[in-house]
Amino acid sequence: MDWPPLRAELRGVEPYGAPQLDVPVQLNVNENPYPPSEAVVADVATAVAEVTRTLNRYPDRELVALRAALADYLGHGVTPDQVWAANGSNEVMLQILQAFGGPGRTAVSFAPTYSMYPEYARDAMTGWVVGHREEDFTLDLGHARAVIEEHQPSVVLLPSPNNPTGTALPPEAVETLCAAAPGVVVVDEAYGEFRRAGTPSALELLPAHRNLVVSRTMSKAFALAGARLGYLAAAPEICDALRVVRLPYHLSAVTQAVALTALRHAAELLGRVDDLRAERDACVTWLREQALEVADSDANFVLFGRFDARHAVWQGLLERGVLIRETGPDGWLRVSIGTPEEMAAFRTALAEVLGLPGPAHPRTQDHPHEMQRTT
């Protein structure tokens, strides 16, 4: 037997992770660039100090106070028994696959889609089937229904806004797929707070579809990526099923205290969302002005291309101190939305790499080897 005795399907697999490089401008993992205020920091410190006095005891395994606060934040008539939380939306998704997937069952999504979904399925020993999206990254409902009817998945994973494209699903798509799917339909709204005006949340559809799950995270809009708190809203029986597979005391008392404090400061922590939306829209406009293809985005990132050698473009940006993500379909790159200063640095660096003329590209002559985009 090979050593260590790893499962066959895990041999040779590299752990998931975006590059972690120490560069001045980090725009690769869709973080909120604005840290919590000193007032929030002080309140979190107080809450953590208080809970530290009881760390000899296990935390509330049913997350009673946190589920109530999350339900209040979500609105739409969501009640605490319709909410569940875990260590980031990653663990939420894994618990869904553990509860509703498994040997002999199938999960479905539509590419391009979040790169971790097939890994959740693999870890839960669930079959993985991926359909496709259209050229503009929207979902062809006829194709989606056909994939579901053929494979009868127990779990359908639909990120909205989609990662890596930023594309949001219209309500009629969610309703159609909830009606077609024999199992649960997960609308992953990790970037939901960044939706453009007029783009609804799938939370509005919860009362009409018992198999609908809407997941969220506090990592993005709340600027709490380091706290690791993901959550979902669904029918109470779905939440109860997740309680069966969750590890005992899976969410620490410290994490619960930090999340509760953040929810009390929701208005302040979400105060930069409008700024990031505006910066995103300005980025989309500028990229299109450079004759690049850009996907419409309802998230805090932008997918753009197409490049004959995208890695060379990525590397050129990195050499200029700007780290973005080499992900998505061939020829495309994804940039997270940062502060105005970070986005200005990104524009200047990209202009240099692509050899664009004008004031945004003051040192073109210094880089005669620049990579050209596909036209």
N, C-alpha and C positions, 0 to 999 in steps of 0.2 A: 504494500500500500504506500502511495505517495505520502510524504510528510511535509507539512501537517496535513491531516486527513480532511482537506477542504472539499465541500460539495463540488461536483464536477463542473457545474455551470458557473462557478465562481473562480475557477482557476485562470490565472492570467489577467483577471479583470483589475483595472486601475481604480482606486477609490475616486469617488466623485469630488470635484472641487475646481473652482475657478482659480487662475493664477493669483497667488498672494505675493505681490511685489511691492517694494518700498519705493514708490515714485510720487512726485509732487501732486499729480492729478489722477485720482482713482475713480474711474467711471465705468466699472465693469461688473458690479454685483447688485445694481439697482437699490443701493442704500439711499436713505434720506440724508442729504449732506449737512443738515442743520441739527446740531446736538441739542439735547434738552437745556432749558434755561437754568440759571442758578436756583431759581425758586423751585423748579421741579426737582433738581438735584437734591436740594435740602429736604424736601418732603419725602423723596425716596429714601434718603439716608435715615430720616426719622422712622419711617415705616420698617425699614430693614433692622434698625436698632431694636425696635419694639419686638419684632418677631424673633430676633436672635435670642431673646430671653426665654423663648419656649422651644428652641431647636433640639432640646432633648426629647421632645415629643414628635410623633409623626404629623405631617400636614393633613389638612382636611382632604381626604381622598375623593370626596364627591364635589369639591370645589364650589360649595354652596354660595358663598358670597360673590365669588368671581363670576359664576354663571349668571347670577342675578344682575350684576353690573354690566356684563356683556349683553345680556338681553335688553337692558335699558338703553345701552348705546346703539344697538342695531335697530330698535324700533320695529315698525311694520307688524306690531302685535306679537312679536316673538316673546315667548315666556321662558323662564329659567330651565324648565324641563326639556326645552327644545334646543338647548345650547350644550356644547361639549368643548373642552379645551385640552391642549397638550403642549409638548415642548416644540413649538414652531408648527407651521402647517405641514412640515415634513412628517412629523409623528402623527398628526391628524390623518394624513393620507395613508400612512402605513397602517394605522389602526383600521381604517376603512377597508383596505385590502385584506387585512388579517380576519376581519369579521365577515366580509361578504365575498372575498375571493377564496383562493386555496386550490389544491389539486383538483383537476377536472373542471375548473371554472375559468372564465375569461374576463379580462379587462380590455376596454377599447378606448382609443383616443384618435385624434386626426392630426397628422403631421403637416407642417412643423408644429411641435407641441413641446411642453416642458420636458427637458431631458431626464429628469428624475422619475417620471411616471413609470417607464419600463423597469427601472430599478426597484421601485416599490413593488411592482408586480412580481418581479423575480424573487425578491426577498420573502414575499408571501406565497411563493410557489404557485403563482397564478399565471395562466396563459396570457400572452400579450398579442393583441392585434391592433395594427395602426392603419387607419384609412388616410385619406389625403384631403388637403384644403385646395381651394382654387388658386390661381396665379396671384390674385390680390389678397390671399390669405383668409378670405371669407369661407364659410362652410356651405357646400352644396347639400341641401337637405335631402334631396333624392338619394345622393350617394351615401349620406350618413345613415338614412333609414335602411338602405340596402345592406350596409355593413352590419348594423344592429340586427336586422332580421336574419342574416346569414349566420352570425356567430352567437346570437342570444347571450350577450355578456351579462354577468352579474354586477359589473361596475362599468360605468361610462365616465370618463374624465374629460371635462371641458373647461379649460382655463379661459376666463373672460374678465378682464382683458387677457388675451393669449400671450404667453411667454414662449418664444422670443419676439413675436411680431407686434404686440400691442393691440391686436384686433379684438373688439368686443363683440359678443353675441347679441343679436336682437331677441326680444322676449319670445317671438314666435318660434325661433329656432329651439329655445329651451323647452317650450311647451310641446313642440312636435317630437323632440327626442325623449322627453319624459313619457309621452304617450306610447312611443315605440319600444322603449326599453323594458325588458322584463325585470331588471334589477334596479339598483340605485344609480341616479344620475348626479354626479358631483360637478357643480359649477364653482370653479376655483377662482374666487375674487380676491386673490392676494393683493392685487393692485386696484381694487374696486374704488377706493376713495379718490383716485386720480381720473375717474371717468370724465369725459367732456360733458358739458351741460346738455341735458336731454337724453343721455344714455342711462336707461334704468338699471336697477339692480335686480338680480334674480330673486332677491328676498321677497319681492312683490308677488311672486308666483308660489311661494311655499304653501299657502292654504289650499291651493287647488291640486297639488301633486304630492302624494304621500311618499313618493320615491325620490324627491328632490332633496339634495344636500347643497348648502351654500357655505363654502369655507372662506375664511378670512385670516389675516395675520396682523400682528402689531409691529412687525419688522419694518414695514415700508412707510406708510403714511404717518404712523405714530413715532417713527424714528427710534424704535426699540429693537433693532436687529440683535443686539447683544443680550436682550432679556429672554429670547426664545419663547414666544407665546403665540400659538396659533389656535384657532377655534372654528367652530361651525355652528350652523343653525339647521335643524332638520326636525322631522317628526319625533316625538318622545321615544317611540319604539326603536328608532335608529340610534338615538343617543344611548338608550339602555343596552343595545347590542354592543356598542363600543366599550361600555363599562365591563363587559365580559372579557375582552381581549387586552384591555389596558393593564400595564404592570401595576402592582400595588403601590400606592402613593407616588404616582408617576410625575406629579407636578409639585415641585418643592414649595415649602412655605415661603421662602424668599421670593421665588418667581411669582407666586400668587400675590404677595404683598406689593411687589413692584408693579404688576399689572393693574391692581386695584388703584394704586396711586396714580398711575398714568391715566386711567379712565376718569379719575376725578379732575385731571388736567387736560381732558380731551380737546377742549376748544383751543387751548394754547398750543398743544403739541401738533394739532392739525392746522394750525394757523399758517403754515408755510405751503400747504397743499396748493392754494391758488397761485402762489409764486412759481411753484414747480410746474404747474400746468402751463402758465404763460411762457416759462423758459422752454418747455417742451415744444410748444407750438412755434416759438421763434426758431428753435433748432430745426424743426421740420421745414419751415419756410426757407431758411438759409441753405439747407442741404439741397432742396429742390432747385434753388437758384443756381446751384453749382452743377445742374443737369444730372444729379444723382437720382436714383429711384429711392423712394422713401415710403414705408408702410404707414398708413394712418394709425395713430397711436392714442389709446385711452389710458396709457400707463405712464410711469415715470422713466421711460426709456424709449429709444427710437431705433428701429431696424432700418439700415440703409445699405445701398449697393448700386449696381452690381460691379464686382471687381474681378478682373482676370486672375489676380493673385492676391486674394484677400489677406493671406498671412503676411505678405510683404508690406501691405498697408498697415496692418496691425503692428508689425515690428517697427515700421517707420514712426508711428505715433509713440510707441514705447520709447524709442530712442530720443524722443523729444519730451519725455516726462509725462506722457498721457497714456493711461492704461484703460482700454475698452475691452469688449468681449468678442472673441472670435467664435461665434455661435450662429445657429440658424442654418438656412439652406446655403448651399455652396454659393460663394460670391457675395455674401451679405455679412455685415458687421452690426453689432449692437452697442449703442452708447447710452449709459445711464445719465439722467439729468442731474447736474450738479448746481453749484452756485453760479451766479453770473460770471464771476472771475474764472471759475473752472471751465465753463462753457466757452468763454473767450479764448482760453488756452487751447481747448480742443479745436476750435475753428481755425486758429492760427496754425496749429500743428498739422491739421488735415490739409489746409491750403498748401503748406510747404510740401507735404508728402505727395500730393496730387499735381504739384506744379501749377497751381492756379495763379493767375495774375492779380494785380491790384494791391491796395493797402493792407489787406489781410494776409498778404504773402510777401513780406519785406525782404526775404533772403532766398528767393528762388534760385539765384545764380550760384548759391553755395551748395546746392543739391542737384547736380545734373543727372543723377541716377534715379530720380523719383519714379514711383510706380504709377502707371496710367490706369484710370478706370475704364470699364467697358462702356461703350456708347451704343 
